[in-house]
């Protein structure tokens, strides 16, 4: 259910969820970690050029397609022309969904002083009865590639489970094989998403995102800045730290990154950082290759 808020007489359905992200893996050995995090839940109809959120909290704190302390850009999500709703509806139409969702929530980390790396973002789609009808999942890997999983279903109340084949290379310590299980347990006041990877009918990986949401306001923007001043910048270093832990502590051999072949791998934006990672992956692979 959406979170209702008001400031200066303006009603707003978007919110900020404060909670935790946690990862667990069974391969190549059991390893887990968790971090405190904040996540925005944007009602996409509140994201436009003259965003009501900008008016609510002030343009210095938040803007759409423009610079601010926090910002979101349409070109960071999905593909093609149009605003957020039009892009989501286009994806759904491609998989046979004709009726437009009544409400769409973008679950994501916004840009922070112009920078962000979102390993995953979600578009949770609901009908007029607050039943979920789709959960469009966008995954970004650290090699500059983006993939979309358009998960659809008959209208159903939460929680909802989707199961589907893995199509995209994410971690260098897993190949492109296996099956995902995505569970949307809560959205709005209680955010809860779980992603599991199964290989050979055994759970190999699990990630959870959970938090309690509060209405967006200028005070909560300031609280987010005070409590999480570096969280956005730490996402990529934390990924590298966990990768190095697996590489050196477990002495595991990474997989070579395959060439994307699926039509829903929608873009590749490789810069010098991404190319450096590809080179490092090749060196790590070579270092673990047995010599004759």
Secondary structure as GFF3:
##gff-version 3
##sequence-region A 1 292
A	DSSP	beta_strand	5	7	.	.	.	ID=ss1
A	DSSP	beta_strand	10	12	.	.	.	ID=ss2
A	DSSP	beta_strand	15	25	.	.	.	ID=ss3
A	DSSP	beta_strand	31	43	.	.	.	ID=ss4
A	DSSP	three_ten_helix	44	46	.	.	.	ID=ss5
A	DSSP	alpha_helix	52	57	.	.	.	ID=ss6
A	DSSP	beta_strand	62	64	.	.	.	ID=ss7
A	DSSP	beta_strand	70	72	.	.	.	ID=ss8
A	DSSP	three_ten_helix	74	76	.	.	.	ID=ss9
A	DSSP	alpha_helix	84	94	.	.	.	ID=ss10
A	DSSP	beta_strand	103	108	.	.	.	ID=ss11
A	DSSP	beta_strand	111	112	.	.	.	ID=ss12
A	DSSP	beta_strand	120	126	.	.	.	ID=ss13
A	DSSP	beta_strand	132	140	.	.	.	ID=ss14
A	DSSP	beta_strand	145	156	.	.	.	ID=ss15
A	DSSP	beta_strand	160	165	.	.	.	ID=ss16
A	DSSP	beta_strand	179	186	.	.	.	ID=ss17
A	DSSP	beta_strand	190	199	.	.	.	ID=ss18
A	DSSP	beta_strand	202	215	.	.	.	ID=ss19
A	DSSP	alpha_helix	218	227	.	.	.	ID=ss20
A	DSSP	alpha_helix	231	244	.	.	.	ID=ss21
A	DSSP	pi_helix	245	249	.	.	.	ID=ss22
A	DSSP	beta_strand	265	268	.	.	.	ID=ss23
A	DSSP	alpha_helix	272	288	.	.	.	ID=ss24
###
